[in-house]
Amino acid sequence: MKKLSLRLITTFVLVIPLFFSCEKNEVTFDRNSLTNEILLQKAETFLEFTTHQAFEDSVKILSSLSRHQLSAWEQKRNFVSLRTMFETIIEQETAQADLEELQIKENKALLKTMKHTFSPLIREVKVMISVSLEDGVEYNLFNPSYASVLNKDGIVKIGKSLFKFGANEILQIVDGNPNEISSLMNITQNSQTENLRYYPVHSDRKLVKDSRAKIGANERYCFQTNTPPDSTSYTDLRLRAWSRGFQSIYYDYSFDNYVNNVSYFIEMHFTRKTWYGSINHSTESYSSDGTWIAYTHFDLPYGLYPPSGTQTYNLGQNFAGKTSSPTYTFWSVNFATYYQQDYGVSIFGTQNFKFLTMRCTTQ
């Protein structure tokens, strides 16, 4: 395989102008104007990006938009992101649970006969979003920040290929044929073909059920519940939080190289008890602070290094807006290689997470 030229390496490593494409038309994005007429003319099925760097830059920008800004942008292009589906399901589930609890309050006998009515949208996104009576609504996605640029099936087009992002993997249709999407959904590492590829994400991400569960060095976890003896409006709440380091990789056939991303981030998840189980609790009363230490077992190429030593951080209250699942990225980098390498990404330090009167710590 050909060795990358310095010019090609620079294209992936440096921050470059952001481009989106649709039907071979390219438009430059003005970073200083989030409300600018930008990006796609239409995107009924999935978004298209000319390069992986454009994709990653867009993740950062769109993830920072408010719910109102993102909705307005999507509506202009007839596109609905996975993030919008996720938040809409939470709103519908909350409204339905509130209605059912009001009915039960008026008639206690309903507790014996009532069944919760789930949002009809859940069936449409069951591949990418899971709903359980214990944990509420959650992404099946190794990095939730990607939800802003994925469709409901986790699909996006980068270069000439189609990709599906999942909980622990990236799937690829090399030639970008959308007729292969249904086949792609069933691809495993052992059943991949020349055109349908499977790339595992190097992360220990999993749903942790109790504090005794062991997690690898690239994922830390904590949780706290709040069930005070007195009756308050904040009874039966739960805070779960993770700090994560991960590496994703896939092959870019357009440039004849591997595309890598290494990221370190935190994620929080808030739920409350209902009459039938748990539901997401959207709030602005949360924050996080502490330290983090980035580590890779092998050095990243081209002189790319995460911050050295212990890093401190202090995120103010409501740092991601009103939500039940705030995330924050400490550091992220994209680069190309002509070989496939697991760099052994890990995250350490002490991360403190606060949600109302609760606090948990990963260390």
PEGI-V268631 format. One line per field, one symbol per residue. ss: DSSP state (@ for helix, = for strand, . for the rest). burial: + if it has 16 or more other C-alpha atoms within 10 Angstrom, else -. Layout:
ss = ???
burial = ???
This chain:
ss = .....@@@@@@@@.....====..====...................==..@@@@@@@@@@@@...@@@@@@@@@@.....@@@@@@@@@@@@@@@@@@@@@@@@@.@@@@@.......@@@@@@...====...====....@@@@@......====..=====...=====....@@@@@@@...........=====.=................========..........================....=================....===..=..===========..............=====.......=...===========.......====..=====..=====.
burial = -----------+-----+++++---+--+----+----+++++-+++++++++++++++--++++-+--+--++----+++++++++-+++-++-++--++--+--------------+--+--+-+++++---++++++++++++++++++++++++++++++++++++++++++----+--+--++---+---++++++++++-----------++++++++++----------++++++++++++++++----++++++++++++++++++---+++++++++++++++++++---------+------------++++++++++++--+++++-----+++++++++++++---+++++
